[in-house]
Amino acid sequence: SVLSRYENQITILSDYLEEFPETDEPVWILGRQHHLNTDKSKLLLDVSARLWFTYRRKFSPIGGTGPSSDAGWGCMLRCGQMMLAQALICRHLGRDWQWEKHKKQPEEYHRILRCFLDRKDCCYSIHQMAQMGVGEGKSIGEWFGPNTVAQVLKKLALFDEWNSLAVYVSMDNTVVIEDIKKMCWSPPQSSSAAHSSAHVHRSALGWNKNAAGFCTGWKPLLLIIPLRLGINHINPVYIDAFKECFKMPQSLGALGGKPNNAYYFIGFLGNELIYLDPHTTQSFVDWEENGTVDDESFHCQQAPHRMKIMNLDPSVALGFFCKEECDFDNWCSLVQKEILKQQSLRMFELVQKHPPHWPPFIPPTKPEVTTTGAELIESTDKLFELEEEFEILSV
């Protein structure tokens, strides 16, 4: 509790130091350009619309006997939640959706928020992420790196049929176009799909109810590219290419920060990165009886933090979202034009065909189990009743 109070004091103090300077340079936030001298208020609205996940306390113990707060260890998990939440906002509400305090929001927004609440039955909760991390060699309460969070999100997404994301995490700094298209166009699992079309599909992990619950077309793509941009410090040769990624309309920002201190980077101004900071400890928030969430603490309503790009730890993960195949094709063109052709030392490679010396690419599928592999979800009957109540109230 002393550590939490100290972190909160530091955050409150630094907020007063984070006002944007007077400058004619453009600010880029997740593919959108802002000008401080003409539309600073729009910039701040754009930042506050991003879902902001921070340390929380007083949630149910992870695994039943584990920690009831993630303060001090969960910052990278929270950053992973923020990146994924931005993908879901783009998927359901669009990149230009704006949040305003006390304004009624669509049901999809509250449904997205419910995916991330600190409960063991929410598909992207701190509980699910921490326990799925055990399979990646991380004990509960141990700090994650960007690649570990990416692998955890990739596994959890297999159980999230409402959002139906295809999550591709690149290997060896290489993005393979052929593999991504194979994954995003992969047909539904035959046995599960047949069962799903005949019955209402119930999932305690994501509040899914899908009569035809599997995509037959392009599955929206969450593309995560873990990178090492230097040895002990970021190599300056990568800076322009790294900044260019925030200009792309498909941008979900980047995961990174400093050793054991993770931030969610959403843009840049000059040679400073703009980020949302999870290092504030807030109390656990649950959903209301009608399925809505008191969401004020999930939006950062002050000027965002900034740091010099050269202070960035070289271990990062870039994120991109492509709702349609044309978005991915456009992203590939931008990478070729703005990143690969301009650089002598490339940040990552984009190749058309699966490298022959790699193992064959098999699109990941949901295991035939009733859990995420993390723990058995209890009281599912009660969860199904709540799900039906939410749908009745939203009609």
The 8 nearest C-alpha neighbors of each residue, nearest first, counted from 0:
[[1, 3, 2, 4, 5, 70, 280, 56],
 [2, 0, 4, 3, 5, 6, 7, 8],
 [3, 1, 5, 0, 4, 6, 71, 70],
 [2, 4, 0, 6, 5, 1, 280, 7],
 [5, 3, 7, 1, 6, 2, 8, 0],
 [4, 6, 2, 8, 3, 7, 1, 9],
 [7, 5, 9, 3, 8, 4, 279, 10],
 [8, 6, 10, 4, 279, 5, 9, 11],
 [7, 9, 5, 11, 10, 6, 12, 4],
 [10, 8, 6, 12, 7, 11, 13, 5],
 [9, 11, 7, 13, 8, 12, 14, 6],
 [10, 12, 8, 14, 9, 13, 7, 15],
 [13, 11, 9, 14, 10, 15, 8, 16],
 [12, 14, 16, 10, 15, 11, 9, 17],
 [15, 13, 17, 11, 16, 12, 10, 302],
 [14, 16, 13, 17, 12, 18, 11, 302],
 [17, 15, 13, 14, 18, 12, 304, 19],
 [16, 18, 14, 15, 304, 302, 19, 13],
 [19, 17, 16, 302, 20, 15, 14, 303],
 [18, 20, 17, 21, 302, 35, 22, 303],
 [21, 19, 22, 18, 35, 17, 23, 36],
 [20, 22, 19, 35, 36, 23, 24, 18],
 [23, 21, 24, 20, 35, 36, 25, 19],
 [22, 24, 25, 36, 35, 34, 21, 26],
 [23, 25, 22, 26, 269, 268, 34, 35],
 [26, 24, 34, 33, 32, 23, 27, 268],
 [25, 27, 268, 33, 32, 267, 34, 28],
 [26, 28, 32, 266, 267, 31, 246, 33],
 [27, 29, 266, 31, 265, 30, 32, 26],
 [30, 28, 250, 245, 31, 265, 251, 266],
 [29, 31, 248, 246, 247, 245, 28, 250],
 [32, 30, 28, 27, 29, 33, 246, 248],
 [31, 33, 27, 26, 25, 28, 30, 34],
 [34, 32, 26, 25, 42, 27, 35, 38],
 [33, 35, 25, 36, 37, 38, 26, 39],
 [34, 36, 39, 37, 38, 33, 22, 23],
 [35, 37, 34, 38, 39, 23, 22, 21],
 [38, 36, 35, 34, 39, 33, 40, 41],
 [39, 37, 41, 40, 35, 34, 36, 42],
 [38, 40, 35, 42, 41, 37, 43, 34],
 [39, 41, 43, 42, 38, 44, 35, 45],
 [42, 40, 44, 38, 39, 43, 45, 33],
 [41, 43, 39, 45, 40, 44, 33, 46],
 [42, 44, 46, 40, 45, 41, 47, 39],
 [45, 43, 41, 47, 42, 46, 48, 40],
 [44, 46, 42, 48, 43, 47, 41, 97],
 [45, 47, 43, 44, 48, 49, 42, 303],
 [46, 48, 44, 299, 300, 49, 298, 45],
 [47, 49, 98, 45, 97, 46, 44, 50],
 [50, 48, 47, 46, 51, 298, 85, 45],
 [49, 51, 298, 297, 81, 48, 52, 84],
 [50, 52, 297, 298, 299, 49, 81, 53],
 [53, 51, 77, 277, 297, 81, 50, 80],
 [54, 52, 277, 279, 77, 278, 55, 280],
 [53, 55, 280, 70, 69, 279, 277, 278],
 [56, 54, 281, 280, 282, 283, 68, 69],
 [55, 57, 68, 282, 283, 58, 67, 281],
 [58, 56, 67, 283, 68, 282, 59, 55],
 [57, 59, 67, 283, 56, 117, 60, 68],
 [58, 60, 67, 61, 57, 118, 63, 117],
 [61, 59, 67, 65, 63, 66, 64, 62],
 [62, 60, 65, 63, 126, 66, 59, 64],
 [61, 63, 64, 65, 60, 126, 374, 130],
 [62, 64, 60, 61, 65, 59, 66, 67],
 [63, 65, 60, 62, 61, 66, 67, 59],
 [66, 64, 61, 60, 62, 63, 67, 139],
 [65, 67, 60, 68, 61, 64, 69, 140],
 [68, 66, 60, 58, 57, 59, 56, 61],
 [69, 67, 56, 66, 70, 55, 57, 58],
 [68, 70, 73, 54, 72, 71, 55, 56],
 [71, 69, 54, 68, 72, 73, 280, 55],
 [70, 72, 69, 73, 74, 54, 278, 2],
 [71, 73, 142, 69, 70, 140, 74, 141],
 [74, 72, 69, 76, 75, 77, 70, 71],
 [73, 75, 77, 76, 261, 277, 72, 78],
 [76, 74, 78, 261, 77, 73, 143, 79],
 [77, 75, 79, 73, 78, 74, 80, 148],
 [76, 78, 80, 74, 75, 79, 52, 53],
 [79, 77, 75, 81, 263, 80, 76, 262],
 [78, 80, 76, 82, 77, 81, 148, 75],
 [79, 81, 77, 83, 78, 82, 84, 76],
 [82, 80, 78, 84, 79, 83, 50, 85],
 [81, 83, 79, 85, 84, 80, 251, 78],
 [82, 84, 86, 80, 85, 81, 79, 87],
 [85, 83, 87, 81, 86, 82, 80, 88],
 [84, 86, 88, 82, 83, 87, 81, 89],
 [85, 87, 83, 89, 84, 88, 320, 90],
 [88, 86, 90, 84, 89, 85, 91, 83],
 [87, 89, 85, 92, 90, 91, 86, 93],
 [90, 88, 93, 94, 86, 87, 92, 91],
 [89, 91, 87, 88, 93, 86, 92, 322],
 [90, 92, 88, 89, 93, 87, 107, 108],
 [93, 91, 88, 89, 96, 90, 94, 108],
 [94, 92, 89, 95, 96, 91, 90, 88],
 [93, 95, 89, 96, 88, 92, 90, 85],
 [96, 94, 93, 97, 92, 89, 45, 31],
 [97, 95, 93, 94, 92, 98, 48, 88],
 [98, 96, 48, 95, 99, 45, 44, 47],
 [97, 99, 48, 100, 96, 47, 44, 102],
 [100, 98, 102, 101, 97, 48, 44, 47],
 [99, 101, 102, 98, 295, 294, 103, 298],
 [102, 100, 99, 103, 295, 104, 294, 98],
 [103, 101, 100, 99, 104, 98, 105, 97],
 [102, 104, 101, 105, 99, 100, 98, 106],
 [103, 105, 102, 108, 106, 109, 98, 107],
 [106, 104, 107, 108, 103, 109, 92, 110],
 [105, 107, 109, 108, 110, 104, 393, 291],
 [108, 106, 110, 105, 109, 111, 91, 92],
 [107, 109, 111, 106, 110, 105, 112, 104],
 [110, 108, 112, 106, 111, 107, 291, 113],
 [109, 111, 107, 113, 108, 112, 106, 114],
 [110, 112, 108, 109, 114, 113, 107, 87],
 [113, 111, 109, 114, 110, 115, 108, 116],
 [112, 114, 110, 115, 116, 111, 109, 121],
 [113, 115, 121, 112, 111, 122, 123, 205],
 [116, 114, 124, 123, 113, 112, 121, 117],
 [117, 115, 113, 124, 118, 114, 121, 112],
 [118, 116, 124, 125, 58, 115, 126, 119],
 [117, 119, 120, 121, 116, 124, 126, 59],
 [118, 120, 126, 121, 127, 124, 117, 376],
 [119, 121, 204, 118, 203, 122, 376, 124],
 [122, 120, 114, 204, 124, 118, 119, 123],
 [121, 123, 204, 205, 114, 124, 120, 127],
 [124, 122, 115, 114, 121, 127, 128, 125],
 [125, 123, 115, 117, 126, 127, 121, 116],
 [124, 126, 128, 127, 117, 129, 123, 76],
 [127, 125, 124, 119, 129, 61, 128, 130],
 [126, 128, 124, 130, 125, 129, 131, 123],
 [127, 129, 131, 125, 130, 126, 132, 124],
 [130, 128, 132, 126, 139, 131, 127, 125],
 [129, 131, 373, 132, 127, 133, 128, 126],
 [132, 130, 128, 133, 373, 129, 134, 127],
 [131, 133, 135, 129, 130, 134, 137, 128],
 [132, 134, 137, 136, 135, 131, 130, 138],
 [133, 135, 132, 136, 131, 137, 130, 373],
 [136, 134, 132, 133, 137, 147, 131, 151],
 [135, 137, 133, 134, 132, 138, 147, 131],
 [138, 136, 133, 132, 135, 141, 139, 134],
 [137, 139, 141, 133, 140, 136, 132, 129],
 [140, 138, 141, 129, 130, 137, 133, 132],
 [139, 141, 72, 138, 142, 69, 73, 66],
 [142, 140, 138, 139, 137, 72, 143, 73],
 [141, 143, 72, 73, 140, 259, 144, 75],
 [144, 142, 147, 75, 148, 141, 145, 76],
 [143, 145, 147, 146, 148, 75, 142, 314],
 [146, 144, 148, 147, 316, 315, 254, 149],
 [147, 145, 149, 148, 144, 225, 150, 316],
 [148, 146, 150, 149, 144, 145, 143, 151],
 [147, 149, 151, 145, 146, 150, 79, 152],
 [148, 150, 146, 152, 147, 151, 153, 145],
 [149, 151, 153, 147, 148, 152, 146, 154],
 [150, 152, 148, 154, 153, 149, 131, 132],
 [153, 151, 155, 149, 154, 150, 156, 148],
 [152, 154, 150, 166, 151, 156, 155, 149],
 [155, 153, 151, 152, 156, 157, 150, 158],
 [154, 156, 152, 157, 153, 158, 151, 371],
 [155, 157, 159, 158, 153, 154, 152, 164],
 [158, 156, 365, 155, 159, 154, 364, 153],
 [159, 157, 156, 155, 160, 365, 371, 204],
 [160, 158, 156, 161, 157, 205, 162, 163],
 [159, 161, 163, 162, 158, 207, 212, 213],
 [162, 160, 207, 163, 159, 205, 209, 212],
 [161, 163, 160, 164, 159, 87, 90, 156],
 [164, 162, 160, 161, 159, 218, 165, 219],
 [165, 163, 219, 162, 220, 218, 166, 156],
 [164, 166, 220, 218, 183, 219, 221, 167],
 [167, 165, 221, 153, 220, 222, 164, 168],
 [166, 168, 222, 223, 169, 221, 165, 179],
 [169, 167, 223, 224, 222, 166, 149, 170],
 [168, 170, 224, 174, 173, 167, 172, 223],
 [171, 169, 172, 173, 168, 174, 225, 224],
 [170, 172, 173, 169, 226, 347, 225, 174],
 [173, 171, 347, 170, 348, 226, 169, 174],
 [174, 172, 348, 171, 170, 347, 169, 349],
 [173, 175, 349, 169, 348, 350, 176, 172],
 [176, 174, 350, 178, 177, 351, 353, 349],
 [175, 177, 351, 179, 178, 350, 180, 174],
 [176, 178, 180, 352, 175, 179, 351, 181],
 [179, 177, 181, 175, 180, 176, 182, 360],
 [178, 180, 182, 176, 181, 177, 183, 175],
 [181, 179, 183, 177, 182, 178, 184, 176],
 [180, 182, 178, 179, 184, 183, 185, 177],
 [181, 183, 185, 179, 362, 180, 184, 178],
 [184, 182, 218, 180, 217, 185, 181, 165],
 [183, 185, 217, 181, 182, 180, 216, 186],
 [184, 186, 182, 183, 181, 187, 362, 215],
 [187, 185, 215, 184, 188, 214, 189, 216],
 [188, 186, 189, 213, 192, 185, 215, 214],
 [187, 189, 191, 192, 190, 186, 364, 193],
 [188, 190, 192, 191, 187, 193, 186, 194],
 [189, 191, 193, 192, 188, 194, 195, 187],
 [190, 192, 194, 193, 188, 189, 195, 187],
 [193, 191, 195, 189, 194, 190, 188, 196],
 [192, 194, 196, 190, 195, 191, 189, 197],
 [193, 195, 191, 197, 192, 196, 198, 190],
 [196, 194, 192, 198, 193, 197, 200, 191],
 [197, 195, 211, 193, 210, 194, 198, 192],
 [198, 196, 194, 195, 193, 199, 210, 211],
 [199, 197, 195, 196, 200, 194, 210, 193],
 [198, 200, 210, 208, 209, 201, 195, 197],
 [201, 199, 208, 209, 195, 198, 210, 202],
 [200, 202, 208, 207, 199, 203, 383, 206],
 [201, 203, 204, 207, 206, 205, 200, 208],
 [202, 204, 205, 206, 120, 379, 382, 201],
 [205, 203, 122, 121, 202, 120, 206, 159],
 [204, 206, 122, 207, 159, 203, 121, 114],
 [205, 207, 202, 203, 386, 204, 208, 201],
 [208, 206, 161, 205, 202, 201, 209, 160],
 [207, 209, 200, 201, 199, 206, 210, 161],
 [208, 210, 212, 211, 200, 207, 199, 161],
 [209, 211, 199, 196, 212, 195, 200, 208],
 [212, 210, 196, 209, 213, 195, 192, 214],
 [211, 213, 209, 210, 160, 195, 214, 196],
 [214, 212, 211, 187, 215, 192, 160, 163],
 [215, 213, 216, 218, 212, 187, 217, 163],
 [214, 216, 186, 213, 187, 217, 184, 218],
 [217, 215, 214, 184, 218, 183, 186, 185],
 [216, 218, 184, 183, 219, 323, 324, 215],
 [217, 219, 183, 165, 164, 220, 214, 216],
 [220, 218, 322, 164, 321, 165, 323, 217],
 [221, 219, 165, 321, 320, 164, 166, 222],
 [220, 222, 166, 320, 319, 165, 167, 223],
 [221, 223, 167, 319, 318, 220, 166, 168],
 [222, 224, 318, 168, 317, 167, 316, 225],
 [223, 225, 317, 169, 316, 168, 226, 318],
 [226, 224, 316, 146, 315, 317, 223, 145],
 [227, 225, 315, 316, 314, 228, 172, 224],
 [226, 228, 314, 313, 229, 315, 225, 230],
 [229, 227, 313, 233, 234, 226, 314, 237],
 [228, 230, 233, 234, 313, 232, 227, 231],
 [231, 229, 232, 313, 228, 233, 227, 234],
 [230, 232, 229, 313, 233, 312, 234, 228],
 [233, 231, 229, 313, 230, 312, 234, 311],
 [232, 234, 313, 229, 228, 235, 309, 312],
 [233, 235, 229, 236, 237, 228, 232, 238],
 [236, 234, 237, 238, 233, 309, 239, 229],
 [235, 237, 234, 238, 344, 239, 342, 240],
 [238, 236, 235, 240, 239, 234, 241, 346],
 [239, 237, 241, 235, 240, 236, 242, 234],
 [240, 238, 242, 241, 237, 243, 236, 235],
 [239, 241, 243, 338, 242, 237, 238, 244],
 [240, 242, 238, 243, 239, 244, 237, 245],
 [243, 241, 239, 244, 240, 245, 238, 267],
 [242, 244, 240, 246, 241, 245, 239, 247],
 [243, 245, 242, 246, 241, 247, 250, 240],
 [244, 246, 29, 243, 247, 242, 30, 266],
 [247, 245, 30, 243, 244, 27, 248, 29],
 [246, 248, 30, 249, 250, 244, 245, 243],
 [249, 247, 30, 250, 246, 29, 31, 245],
 [248, 250, 320, 319, 247, 321, 251, 30],
 [251, 249, 319, 29, 247, 252, 248, 245],
 [252, 250, 318, 319, 29, 82, 320, 85],
 [253, 251, 265, 264, 250, 318, 29, 245],
 [252, 254, 317, 264, 316, 318, 263, 255],
 [255, 253, 316, 263, 315, 145, 264, 262],
 [256, 254, 315, 261, 262, 253, 314, 145],
 [255, 257, 261, 262, 311, 312, 260, 258],
 [256, 258, 312, 260, 311, 259, 261, 255],
 [257, 259, 260, 312, 256, 261, 255, 314],
 [260, 258, 257, 261, 142, 256, 72, 144],
 [259, 261, 257, 258, 256, 262, 74, 75],
 [262, 260, 256, 75, 255, 74, 257, 259],
 [261, 263, 256, 276, 255, 264, 275, 78],
 [262, 264, 78, 254, 275, 274, 253, 265],
 [263, 265, 274, 253, 252, 273, 266, 262],
 [266, 264, 252, 274, 28, 29, 273, 263],
 [267, 265, 28, 273, 27, 245, 272, 29],
 [266, 268, 272, 273, 27, 271, 26, 269],
 [267, 269, 26, 271, 270, 272, 25, 27],
 [268, 270, 271, 267, 24, 26, 25, 272],
 [271, 269, 308, 307, 268, 272, 267, 309],
 [270, 272, 307, 306, 268, 308, 269, 267],
 [271, 273, 267, 306, 305, 308, 266, 307],
 [274, 272, 305, 266, 267, 264, 304, 265],
 [273, 275, 264, 263, 265, 304, 305, 303],
 [274, 276, 263, 303, 262, 264, 304, 277],
 [275, 277, 262, 278, 274, 263, 304, 53],
 [278, 276, 53, 279, 74, 52, 54, 77],
 [279, 277, 276, 53, 54, 280, 6, 74],
 [278, 280, 7, 277, 53, 54, 6, 281],
 [281, 279, 54, 55, 3, 53, 70, 278],
 [282, 280, 55, 54, 56, 279, 283, 53],
 [283, 281, 56, 55, 57, 284, 280, 58],
 [282, 284, 58, 55, 56, 57, 281, 285],
 [285, 283, 282, 286, 116, 293, 117, 292],
 [286, 284, 287, 283, 116, 292, 117, 293],
 [285, 287, 292, 291, 290, 288, 284, 293],
 [286, 288, 290, 291, 289, 292, 285, 293],
 [287, 289, 290, 286, 291, 389, 385, 388],
 [290, 288, 287, 291, 389, 392, 388, 286],
 [289, 291, 287, 288, 389, 286, 292, 109],
 [292, 290, 287, 109, 286, 289, 293, 288],
 [293, 291, 286, 294, 287, 109, 290, 285],
 [294, 292, 295, 291, 286, 284, 287, 296],
 [293, 295, 297, 292, 296, 298, 112, 284],
 [294, 296, 297, 298, 293, 100, 101, 299],
 [295, 297, 294, 298, 299, 293, 51, 281],
 [298, 296, 51, 294, 295, 50, 52, 299],
 [299, 297, 51, 47, 50, 296, 295, 300],
 [300, 298, 47, 301, 51, 297, 296, 46],
 [301, 299, 47, 298, 302, 43, 46, 44],
 [302, 300, 299, 303, 14, 47, 43, 46],
 [301, 303, 18, 17, 43, 304, 14, 300],
 [304, 302, 275, 301, 274, 273, 17, 305],
 [303, 305, 274, 17, 273, 275, 302, 306],
 [306, 304, 273, 272, 271, 274, 303, 17],
 [307, 305, 271, 272, 308, 273, 304, 310],
 [308, 306, 271, 309, 310, 270, 272, 305],
 [307, 309, 271, 310, 311, 272, 270, 306],
 [308, 310, 311, 307, 233, 235, 232, 270],
 [311, 309, 308, 307, 312, 306, 232, 257],
 [312, 310, 309, 308, 256, 257, 313, 233],
 [311, 313, 257, 314, 256, 232, 233, 310],
 [314, 312, 228, 233, 229, 227, 232, 315],
 [315, 313, 227, 312, 226, 255, 228, 316],
 [316, 314, 255, 226, 254, 225, 145, 313],
 [315, 317, 225, 254, 224, 253, 145, 226],
 [316, 318, 253, 224, 223, 252, 225, 254],
 [317, 319, 223, 251, 252, 222, 253, 250],
 [318, 320, 250, 251, 222, 249, 221, 223],
 [321, 319, 221, 249, 220, 86, 222, 322],
 [322, 320, 220, 326, 327, 323, 219, 249],
 [321, 323, 219, 220, 320, 90, 326, 324],
 [324, 322, 326, 325, 321, 219, 217, 327],
 [323, 325, 327, 326, 328, 217, 321, 322],
 [324, 326, 328, 323, 327, 329, 321, 322],
 [327, 325, 321, 329, 323, 324, 328, 330],
 [326, 328, 330, 324, 321, 329, 325, 331],
 [329, 327, 325, 331, 330, 326, 324, 332],
 [328, 330, 326, 332, 327, 331, 325, 333],
 [329, 331, 327, 333, 332, 328, 326, 334],
 [330, 332, 328, 334, 329, 333, 327, 335],
 [333, 331, 329, 335, 330, 334, 336, 328],
 [334, 332, 336, 330, 335, 331, 337, 329],
 [335, 333, 338, 331, 337, 332, 336, 339],
 [334, 336, 339, 332, 333, 338, 340, 337],
 [335, 337, 333, 334, 340, 338, 332, 339],
 [336, 338, 334, 333, 335, 341, 339, 340],
 [337, 339, 334, 240, 341, 340, 335, 336],
 [340, 338, 335, 341, 342, 334, 345, 337],
 [341, 339, 342, 336, 338, 335, 337, 343],
 [342, 340, 339, 338, 337, 343, 336, 240],
 [341, 343, 344, 345, 339, 340, 338, 240],
 [342, 344, 345, 341, 340, 339, 236, 346],
 [345, 343, 342, 346, 236, 237, 339, 347],
 [346, 344, 347, 342, 343, 339, 348, 237],
 [345, 347, 237, 344, 228, 348, 240, 172],
 [348, 346, 172, 345, 173, 349, 174, 226],
 [347, 349, 173, 174, 172, 350, 345, 346],
 [348, 350, 174, 173, 175, 347, 351, 176],
 [351, 349, 175, 352, 176, 174, 348, 173],
 [350, 352, 176, 177, 175, 349, 353, 174],
 [353, 351, 177, 350, 354, 175, 176, 178],
 [352, 354, 175, 355, 177, 178, 351, 357],
 [353, 355, 357, 356, 352, 175, 350, 358],
 [356, 354, 357, 353, 358, 359, 352, 360],
 [355, 357, 354, 358, 353, 359, 360, 352],
 [358, 356, 355, 354, 359, 353, 360, 170],
 [357, 359, 360, 356, 355, 354, 361, 353],
 [360, 358, 361, 357, 353, 355, 356, 354],
 [359, 361, 358, 362, 178, 353, 357, 181],
 [360, 362, 363, 359, 182, 178, 181, 364],
 [363, 361, 182, 360, 364, 181, 185, 178],
 [364, 362, 361, 365, 157, 182, 154, 165],
 [365, 363, 366, 157, 362, 188, 361, 367],
 [364, 366, 157, 158, 367, 363, 368, 154],
 [367, 365, 368, 364, 157, 371, 369, 158],
 [366, 368, 365, 369, 191, 370, 364, 371],
 [369, 367, 366, 370, 371, 372, 365, 375],
 [368, 370, 367, 371, 375, 376, 372, 366],
 [371, 369, 372, 375, 368, 374, 376, 373],
 [372, 370, 373, 155, 374, 158, 369, 131],
 [373, 371, 370, 374, 131, 368, 375, 369],
 [372, 374, 130, 371, 131, 127, 370, 375],
 [375, 373, 372, 376, 370, 371, 62, 130],
 [374, 376, 370, 377, 373, 369, 372, 371],
 [377, 375, 374, 120, 370, 379, 378, 203],
 [376, 378, 379, 375, 120, 380, 382, 374],
 [377, 379, 380, 381, 382, 376, 383, 203],
 [380, 378, 382, 381, 377, 383, 203, 376],
 [379, 381, 383, 382, 378, 384, 377, 385],
 [380, 382, 384, 379, 383, 378, 385, 386],
 [383, 381, 379, 385, 384, 380, 386, 203],
 [382, 384, 386, 380, 385, 381, 379, 387],
 [383, 385, 381, 387, 382, 386, 388, 380],
 [386, 384, 388, 382, 383, 387, 389, 381],
 [385, 387, 383, 389, 384, 388, 382, 206],
 [386, 388, 390, 384, 389, 385, 391, 383],
 [387, 389, 385, 391, 386, 390, 392, 384],
 [390, 388, 386, 392, 387, 391, 290, 393],
 [389, 391, 393, 387, 392, 388, 394, 386],
 [390, 392, 388, 394, 393, 389, 387, 386],
 [393, 391, 389, 390, 394, 388, 289, 290],
 [392, 394, 390, 391, 389, 106, 289, 388],
 [393, 391, 392, 390, 389, 106, 388, 387]]
